[in-house]
Amino acid sequence: MELSEQNVKKQRPVHLDLQTIRFPATAIASILHRVSGVIMLFAVGVLLWLLNASLKSPEGFQYVQSLLDSFFVKFIVWGILTALGYHLLGGLRHLVMDTGRWEELASGKASAKAVFVLAIIFSILAGVWVW
């Protein structure tokens, strides 16, 4: 029994409500790994600008020091460190998976959850260090 093209089109959802779709931990870990990579791409520009300003002159160094005393810049630095930590942990997870380990569903979920927990711990430690 063949499905006609018209019947197939009727069975497709017209509107996907992304808020009702539940992603597994492995998918969230992978998406966050990509997001943290994009954040770090923009962070390199900010960090290079700060480094350049601090190395231009003693006044530039003082300016960067005063910037680093503000809450907003501390928050940005904390965000950059958090993204870096998550991306590093997620990258290590992917490297282990490239060796053929943690590819099963149970171990993949466990490694994704371990990355979440370790990233939260790293984020808290980075926050304590920044402030």
Helices and strands as residue ranges (DSSP letters): H 5-11, H 25-56, H 58-67, H 71-98, H 105-130
